[in-house]
Amino acid sequence: MSKDTIVIREIRPEDNPQIEAVIKGCFPEFKIPLKGTAYEDAETPLMYESYQGDKEVYYVVASSTEVFGGAGIKQLKNFDGNVCELQKMYFSPKVRGKGFGRKMFEACLKAAKDFEFETCYLESALQLKAAIHIYEDYGFEHREEPLGNTGHYSCGVWMMKNL
């Protein structure tokens, strides 16, 4: 059996059910609240459709048959300024610890710069220690309070970086 190649690529419509399952699967695993998080976002089941505007993109980590995770860049919601948000970065346990988180993060930051955003903002949960460590390594700084209004009131970590 040949080993299927895993790549980072832009999301396709047929990826929606699998990326929704990956995203939602992380919440009970890490004991993250379901309310006030991406778990209950209207766009979570419609990730392809949710990233078709100008200056937005969603990438997935995938083989030819399976989606293992993803992350996206989009204008920060309810905020007046040239600030993007790194959104919905979640991975299946099958690909964690293999460097895809950093590669995905780099792809998103490159997209943010290509879209000419000035600042990148993100929200996370305290439970996601590995992700927070990556953000810190890339120069993201912690904030005392959220920026904009994403509706994710259960996220206790807010970080940003000038691009």
MIVEXLO-438098 format. One record per atom (N, C-alpha, C): atom name; residue in one letter; x, y, z. Coordinates in nm, 3 decimals, m for minus. Layout:
BEGIN
   name   resn        px        py        pz
     CA      a         X         Y         Z
...
//
This chain:
BEGIN
   name   resn        px        py        pz
      N      m     0.084    m0.119     0.000
     CA      m     0.000     0.000     0.000
      C      m     0.088     0.125     0.000
      N      s     0.064     0.217    m0.091
     CA      s     0.145     0.339    m0.098
      C      s     0.099     0.438     0.008
      N      k     0.195     0.509     0.062
     CA      k     0.162     0.609     0.164
      C      k     0.105     0.733     0.095
      N      d    m0.015     0.771     0.130
     CA      d    m0.081     0.885     0.069
      C      d    m0.012     1.014     0.112
      N      t     0.014     1.101     0.018
     CA      t     0.081     1.228     0.046
      C      t    m0.016     1.324     0.114
      N      i     0.033     1.389     0.220
     CA      i    m0.047     1.488     0.292
      C      i     0.003     1.626     0.251
      N      v    m0.091     1.711     0.211
     CA      v    m0.056     1.846     0.163
      C      v    m0.141     1.951     0.234
      N      i    m0.097     2.076     0.223
     CA      i    m0.178     2.190     0.266
      C      i    m0.230     2.255     0.138
      N      r    m0.362     2.270     0.129
     CA      r    m0.423     2.328     0.009
      C      r    m0.546     2.408     0.050
      N      e    m0.600     2.486    m0.045
     CA      e    m0.722     2.560    m0.017
      C      e    m0.840     2.464    m0.006
      N      i    m0.934     2.501     0.078
     CA      i    m1.052     2.418     0.102
      C      i    m1.136     2.404    m0.026
      N      r    m1.202     2.289    m0.039
     CA      r    m1.295     2.262    m0.149
      C      r    m1.432     2.235    m0.089
      N      p    m1.540     2.253    m0.167
     CA      p    m1.676     2.232    m0.112
      C      p    m1.694     2.095    m0.047
      N      e    m1.635     1.993    m0.107
     CA      e    m1.654     1.856    m0.054
      C      e    m1.580     1.831     0.077
      N      d    m1.495     1.926     0.119
     CA      d    m1.422     1.913     0.246
      C      d    m1.508     1.947     0.367
      N      n    m1.620     2.016     0.347
     CA      n    m1.699     2.067     0.459
      C      n    m1.731     1.966     0.568
      N      p    m1.788     1.849     0.536
     CA      p    m1.824     1.756     0.646
      C      p    m1.704     1.709     0.727
      N      q    m1.591     1.685     0.659
     CA      q    m1.474     1.636     0.731
      C      q    m1.409     1.743     0.818
      N      i    m1.399     1.866     0.767
     CA      i    m1.336     1.970     0.850
      C      i    m1.427     2.006     0.967
      N      e    m1.558     2.004     0.946
     CA      e    m1.650     2.027     1.058
      C      e    m1.628     1.921     1.167
      N      a    m1.613     1.796     1.126
     CA      a    m1.592     1.687     1.223
      C      a    m1.460     1.704     1.298
      N      v    m1.355     1.746     1.228
     CA      v    m1.225     1.769     1.294
      C      v    m1.239     1.881     1.396
      N      i    m1.298     1.994     1.354
     CA      i    m1.312     2.109     1.444
      C      i    m1.391     2.069     1.568
      N      k    m1.509     2.012     1.547
     CA      k    m1.596     1.979     1.661
      C      k    m1.537     1.869     1.748
      N      g    m1.457     1.781     1.690
     CA      g    m1.395     1.673     1.767
      C      g    m1.294     1.720     1.868
      N      c    m1.234     1.837     1.844
     CA      c    m1.131     1.889     1.936
      C      c    m1.191     1.939     2.067
      N      f    m1.317     1.980     2.065
     CA      f    m1.376     2.043     2.185
      C      f    m1.389     1.948     2.303
      N      p    m1.454     1.830     2.286
     CA      p    m1.458     1.739     2.401
      C      p    m1.320     1.685     2.437
      N      e    m1.235     1.665     2.336
     CA      e    m1.101     1.611     2.363
      C      e    m1.023     1.702     2.457
      N      f    m1.031     1.833     2.435
     CA      f    m0.955     1.929     2.516
      C      f    m1.041     1.995     2.624
      N      k    m1.165     1.947     2.639
     CA      k    m1.257     2.001     2.740
      C      k    m1.276     2.152     2.724
      N      i    m1.299     2.193     2.600
     CA      i    m1.325     2.334     2.568
      C      i    m1.476     2.352     2.567
      N      p    m1.528     2.462     2.623
     CA      p    m1.673     2.484     2.621
      C      p    m1.729     2.484     2.479
      N      l    m1.850     2.433     2.464
     CA      l    m1.915     2.431     2.333
      C      l    m1.985     2.564     2.306
      N      k    m2.030     2.630     2.411
     CA      k    m2.098     2.760     2.397
      C      k    m1.994     2.871     2.391
      N      g    m2.021     2.970     2.306
     CA      g    m1.930     3.084     2.297
      C      g    m1.797     3.050     2.230
      N      t    m1.798     2.948     2.142
     CA      t    m1.676     2.907     2.072
      C      t    m1.711     2.872     1.927
      N      a    m1.609     2.835     1.850
     CA      a    m1.628     2.795     1.710
      C      a    m1.721     2.674     1.697
      N      y    m1.737     2.599     1.807
     CA      y    m1.821     2.479     1.802
      C      y    m1.961     2.511     1.753
      N      e    m2.015     2.626     1.796
     CA      e    m2.153     2.658     1.761
      C      e    m2.165     2.766     1.652
      N      d    m2.052     2.804     1.589
     CA      d    m2.058     2.903     1.480
      C      d    m2.140     2.851     1.363
      N      a    m2.220     2.939     1.304
     CA      a    m2.300     2.902     1.187
      C      a    m2.211     2.863     1.069
      N      e    m2.089     2.918     1.064
     CA      e    m2.004     2.886     0.950
      C      e    m1.928     2.754     0.964
      N      t    m1.921     2.696     1.082
     CA      t    m1.843     2.573     1.100
      C      t    m1.887     2.460     1.006
      N      p    m2.017     2.438     0.982
     CA      p    m2.055     2.335     0.884
      C      p    m2.038     2.378     0.738
      N      l    m2.010     2.507     0.716
     CA      l    m2.003     2.563     0.581
      C      l    m1.869     2.634     0.559
      N      m    m1.762     2.567     0.590
     CA      m    m1.632     2.633     0.587
      C      m    m1.592     2.679     0.447
      N      y    m1.620     2.601     0.345
     CA      y    m1.585     2.645     0.209
      C      y    m1.658     2.775     0.175
      N      e    m1.789     2.776     0.196
     CA      e    m1.871     2.892     0.162
      C      e    m1.833     3.014     0.245
      N      s    m1.782     2.991     0.367
     CA      s    m1.752     3.100     0.460
      C      s    m1.623     3.174     0.428
      N      y    m1.545     3.124     0.333
     CA      y    m1.416     3.185     0.301
      C      y    m1.403     3.214     0.152
      N      q    m1.508     3.268     0.092
     CA      q    m1.504     3.296    m0.052
      C      q    m1.498     3.445    m0.084
      N      g    m1.492     3.530     0.019
     CA      g    m1.486     3.674    m0.004
      C      g    m1.346     3.722    m0.038
      N      d    m1.334     3.851    m0.061
     CA      d    m1.203     3.911    m0.086
      C      d    m1.120     3.904     0.041
      N      k    m0.991     3.886     0.025
     CA      k    m0.897     3.888     0.138
      C      k    m0.933     3.786     0.245
      N      e    m0.976     3.667     0.203
     CA      e    m0.997     3.559     0.299
      C      e    m0.967     3.425     0.233
      N      v    m0.916     3.333     0.314
     CA      v    m0.879     3.201     0.263
      C      v    m0.885     3.102     0.379
      N      y    m0.921     2.977     0.347
     CA      y    m0.915     2.870     0.446
      C      y    m0.838     2.755     0.384
      N      y    m0.736     2.710     0.456
     CA      y    m0.652     2.599     0.410
      C      y    m0.686     2.473     0.488
      N      v    m0.669     2.359     0.424
     CA      v    m0.682     2.231     0.493
      C      v    m0.553     2.151     0.478
      N      v    m0.529     2.065     0.576
     CA      v    m0.425     1.963     0.569
      C      v    m0.499     1.837     0.527
      N      a    m0.462     1.781     0.413
     CA      a    m0.541     1.670     0.360
      C      a    m0.458     1.574     0.277
      N      s    m0.506     1.449     0.273
     CA      s    m0.457     1.351     0.176
      C      s    m0.557     1.352     0.061
      N      s    m0.547     1.258    m0.029
     CA      s    m0.644     1.254    m0.140
      C      s    m0.783     1.212    m0.093
      N      t    m0.791     1.151     0.026
     CA      t    m0.922     1.102     0.073
      C      t    m0.967     1.157     0.207
      N      e    m0.878     1.221     0.282
     CA      e    m0.914     1.261     0.419
      C      e    m0.863     1.400     0.452
      N      v    m0.946     1.476     0.526
     CA      v    m0.907     1.608     0.576
      C      v    m0.870     1.593     0.723
      N      f    m0.751     1.641     0.759
     CA      f    m0.698     1.623     0.894
      C      f    m0.698     1.750     0.978
      N      g    m0.729     1.864     0.915
     CA      g    m0.726     1.988     0.991
      C      g    m0.732     2.107     0.900
      N      g    m0.728     2.226     0.960
     CA      g    m0.733     2.346     0.879
      C      g    m0.714     2.472     0.961
      N      a    m0.706     2.584     0.888
     CA      a    m0.697     2.717     0.949
      C      a    m0.724     2.820     0.841
      N      g    m0.772     2.937     0.884
     CA      g    m0.806     3.039     0.786
      C      g    m0.770     3.179     0.830
      N      i    m0.776     3.270     0.733
     CA      i    m0.752     3.413     0.754
      C      i    m0.872     3.488     0.699
      N      k    m0.918     3.585     0.777
     CA      k    m1.034     3.665     0.735
      C      k    m1.030     3.797     0.811
      N      q    m1.090     3.901     0.754
     CA      q    m1.104     4.030     0.823
      C      q    m1.165     4.006     0.962
      N      l    m1.112     4.071     1.064
     CA      l    m1.166     4.057     1.199
      C      l    m1.308     4.112     1.203
      N      k    m1.398     4.030     1.255
     CA      k    m1.541     4.062     1.260
      C      k    m1.569     4.176     1.359
      N      n    m1.658     4.264     1.318
     CA      n    m1.701     4.375     1.403
      C      n    m1.586     4.462     1.452
      N      f    m1.491     4.485     1.362
     CA      f    m1.376     4.570     1.398
      C      f    m1.343     4.657     1.278
      N      d    m1.326     4.786     1.303
     CA      d    m1.296     4.881     1.198
      C      d    m1.146     4.902     1.193
      N      g    m1.080     4.839     1.100
     CA      g    m0.935     4.851     1.090
      C      g    m0.882     4.741     1.001
      N      n    m0.756     4.755     0.959
     CA      n    m0.694     4.659     0.868
      C      n    m0.634     4.543     0.947
      N      v    m0.722     4.471     1.017
     CA      v    m0.681     4.361     1.105
      C      v    m0.749     4.233     1.059
      N      c    m0.669     4.129     1.041
     CA      c    m0.727     3.999     1.008
      C      c    m0.726     3.912     1.133
      N      e    m0.801     3.803     1.124
     CA      e    m0.804     3.707     1.234
      C      e    m0.763     3.571     1.180
      N      l    m0.674     3.504     1.252
     CA      l    m0.644     3.364     1.225
      C      l    m0.759     3.287     1.286
      N      q    m0.829     3.208     1.205
     CA      q    m0.952     3.143     1.251
      C      q    m0.950     2.992     1.237
      N      k    m1.018     2.930     1.329
     CA      k    m1.051     2.787     1.321
      C      k    m0.932     2.700     1.282
      N      m    m0.825     2.711     1.361
     CA      m    m0.708     2.626     1.342
      C      m    m0.722     2.506     1.435
      N      y    m0.757     2.394     1.376
     CA      y    m0.778     2.268     1.449
      C      y    m0.721     2.153     1.369
      N      f    m0.670     2.053     1.441
     CA      f    m0.610     1.936     1.376
      C      f    m0.655     1.807     1.441
      N      s    m0.672     1.706     1.358
     CA      s    m0.699     1.570     1.405
      C      s    m0.576     1.518     1.478
      N      p    m0.596     1.432     1.579
     CA      p    m0.481     1.372     1.648
      C      p    m0.388     1.297     1.551
      N      k    m0.440     1.254     1.437
     CA      k    m0.361     1.177     1.339
      C      k    m0.243     1.256     1.283
      N      v    m0.251     1.389     1.281
     CA      v    m0.142     1.468     1.221
      C      v    m0.071     1.559     1.321
      N      r    m0.111     1.556     1.446
     CA      r    m0.045     1.642     1.545
      C      r     0.098     1.595     1.571
      N      g     0.184     1.692     1.600
     CA      g     0.323     1.660     1.633
      C      g     0.408     1.628     1.511
      N      k     0.357     1.653     1.391
     CA      k     0.429     1.623     1.268
      C      k     0.469     1.751     1.191
      N      g     0.452     1.868     1.254
     CA      g     0.495     1.993     1.192
      C      g     0.389     2.062     1.106
      N      f     0.271     2.002     1.093
     CA      f     0.168     2.064     1.009
      C      f     0.113     2.192     1.071
      N      g     0.110     2.201     1.203
     CA      g     0.062     2.321     1.269
      C      g     0.145     2.442     1.231
      N      r     0.276     2.426     1.237
     CA      r     0.365     2.537     1.200
      C      r     0.354     2.570     1.051
      N      k     0.348     2.467     0.967
     CA      k     0.337     2.491     0.822
      C      k     0.205     2.563     0.790
      N      m     0.098     2.521     0.855
     CA      m    m0.032     2.583     0.833
      C      m    m0.029     2.729     0.880
      N      f     0.030     2.750     0.996
     CA      f     0.040     2.884     1.054
      C      f     0.118     2.976     0.959
      N      e     0.230     2.925     0.905
     CA      e     0.311     3.003     0.812
      C      e     0.233     3.034     0.684
      N      a     0.156     2.939     0.633
     CA      a     0.074     2.962     0.513
      C      a    m0.029     3.073     0.540
      N      c    m0.090     3.069     0.658
     CA      c    m0.190     3.171     0.693
      C      c    m0.126     3.308     0.709
      N      l    m0.010     3.315     0.774
     CA      l     0.056     3.445     0.791
      C      l     0.100     3.501     0.656
      N      k     0.146     3.414     0.566
     CA      k     0.183     3.460     0.432
      C      k     0.061     3.516     0.360
      N      a    m0.053     3.446     0.370
     CA      a    m0.176     3.495     0.307
      C      a    m0.215     3.630     0.365
      N      a    m0.205     3.645     0.496
     CA      a    m0.241     3.771     0.562
      C      a    m0.154     3.885     0.508
      N      k    m0.025     3.859     0.490
     CA      k     0.066     3.961     0.437
      C      k     0.032     3.989     0.290
      N      d     0.006     3.883     0.212
     CA      d    m0.030     3.899     0.071
      C      d    m0.158     3.982     0.056
      N      f    m0.251     3.965     0.151
     CA      f    m0.377     4.042     0.150
      C      f    m0.356     4.184     0.203
      N      e    m0.234     4.213     0.246
     CA      e    m0.193     4.345     0.295
      C      e    m0.262     4.387     0.425
      N      f    m0.291     4.289     0.510
     CA      f    m0.338     4.323     0.644
      C      f    m0.220     4.377     0.723
      N      e    m0.247     4.468     0.818
     CA      e    m0.140     4.527     0.899
      C      e    m0.114     4.447     1.026
      N      t    m0.220     4.384     1.077
     CA      t    m0.212     4.314     1.205
      C      t    m0.289     4.184     1.196
      N      c    m0.239     4.082     1.265
     CA      c    m0.311     3.954     1.274
      C      c    m0.349     3.931     1.420
      N      y    m0.474     3.898     1.441
     CA      y    m0.531     3.875     1.575
      C      y    m0.577     3.730     1.581
      N      l    m0.577     3.673     1.699
     CA      l    m0.632     3.539     1.716
      C      l    m0.688     3.523     1.856
      N      e    m0.780     3.430     1.868
     CA      e    m0.835     3.391     1.998
      C      e    m0.815     3.242     2.014
      N      s    m0.786     3.201     2.136
     CA      s    m0.764     3.060     2.161
      C      s    m0.818     3.026     2.300
      N      a    m0.805     2.900     2.335
     CA      a    m0.847     2.854     2.467
      C      a    m0.723     2.812     2.545
      N      l    m0.725     2.838     2.675
     CA      l    m0.609     2.805     2.759
      C      l    m0.567     2.659     2.746
      N      q    m0.664     2.571     2.714
     CA      q    m0.635     2.428     2.704
      C      q    m0.543     2.395     2.586
      N      l    m0.537     2.482     2.487
     CA      l    m0.462     2.453     2.364
      C      l    m0.318     2.502     2.377
      N      k    m0.246     2.443     2.472
     CA      k    m0.113     2.489     2.506
      C      k    m0.013     2.478     2.391
      N      a    m0.019     2.372     2.313
     CA      a     0.076     2.355     2.201
      C      a     0.057     2.465     2.099
      N      a    m0.068     2.499     2.069
     CA      a    m0.097     2.605     1.971
      C      a    m0.047     2.740     2.024
      N      i    m0.075     2.768     2.150
     CA      i    m0.035     2.896     2.209
      C      i     0.117     2.910     2.205
      N      h     0.187     2.800     2.227
     CA      h     0.334     2.801     2.222
      C      h     0.383     2.838     2.081
      N      i     0.317     2.784     1.978
     CA      i     0.353     2.819     1.840
      C      i     0.331     2.968     1.816
      N      y     0.216     3.019     1.860
     CA      y     0.186     3.161     1.840
      C      y     0.293     3.249     1.906
      N      e     0.332     3.212     2.027
     CA      e     0.434     3.289     2.099
      C      e     0.567     3.284     2.024
      N      d     0.603     3.166     1.972
     CA      d     0.728     3.150     1.896
      C      d     0.732     3.242     1.776
      N      y     0.616     3.270     1.717
     CA      y     0.609     3.355     1.598
      C      y     0.587     3.503     1.632
      N      g     0.602     3.536     1.759
     CA      g     0.600     3.677     1.798
      C      g     0.463     3.734     1.831
      N      f     0.363     3.649     1.845
     CA      f     0.233     3.700     1.887
      C      f     0.240     3.735     2.035
      N      e     0.180     3.847     2.070
     CA      e     0.181     3.894     2.208
      C      e     0.042     3.884     2.268
      N      h     0.039     3.850     2.397
     CA      h    m0.088     3.836     2.467
      C      h    m0.153     3.971     2.490
      N      r    m0.285     3.974     2.482
     CA      r    m0.365     4.092     2.512
      C      r    m0.446     4.066     2.639
      N      e    m0.485     4.174     2.705
     CA      e    m0.566     4.163     2.827
      C      e    m0.713     4.143     2.797
      N      e    m0.756     4.179     2.675
     CA      e    m0.898     4.170     2.641
      C      e    m0.913     4.143     2.492
      N      p    m1.031     4.096     2.451
     CA      p    m1.051     4.067     2.308
      C      p    m1.056     4.194     2.224
      N      l    m1.038     4.174     2.094
     CA      l    m1.046     4.281     1.994
      C      l    m1.166     4.249     1.907
      N      g    m1.241     4.351     1.866
     CA      g    m1.360     4.325     1.785
      C      g    m1.463     4.250     1.867
      N      n    m1.551     4.177     1.799
     CA      n    m1.651     4.097     1.869
      C      n    m1.680     3.972     1.788
      N      t    m1.605     3.866     1.814
     CA      t    m1.619     3.742     1.737
      C      t    m1.735     3.657     1.787
      N      g    m1.785     3.689     1.908
     CA      g    m1.889     3.606     1.968
      C      g    m1.833     3.488     2.045
      N      h    m1.700     3.476     2.047
     CA      h    m1.637     3.363     2.117
      C      h    m1.602     3.403     2.261
      N      y    m1.705     3.422     2.340
     CA      y    m1.683     3.472     2.476
      C      y    m1.619     3.368     2.568
      N      s    m1.612     3.242     2.526
     CA      s    m1.549     3.140     2.610
      C      s    m1.399     3.125     2.582
      N      c    m1.347     3.198     2.485
     CA      c    m1.203     3.195     2.457
      C      c    m1.134     3.288     2.556
      N      g    m1.037     3.237     2.629
     CA      g    m0.971     3.318     2.732
      C      g    m0.834     3.368     2.693
      N      v    m0.791     3.339     2.568
     CA      v    m0.659     3.381     2.522
      C      v    m0.677     3.468     2.398
      N      w    m0.620     3.589     2.403
     CA      w    m0.627     3.683     2.291
      C      w    m0.485     3.727     2.260
      N      m    m0.447     3.718     2.134
     CA      m    m0.311     3.750     2.096
      C      m    m0.310     3.827     1.964
      N      m    m0.205     3.907     1.943
     CA      m    m0.192     3.976     1.815
      C      m    m0.047     4.002     1.780
      N      k    m0.027     4.030     1.650
     CA      k     0.107     4.056     1.599
      C      k     0.094     4.152     1.482
      N      n     0.185     4.251     1.478
     CA      n     0.191     4.338     1.361
      C      n     0.263     4.263     1.249
      N      l     0.206     4.272     1.129
     CA      l     0.264     4.203     1.014
      C      l     0.360     4.297     0.943
//
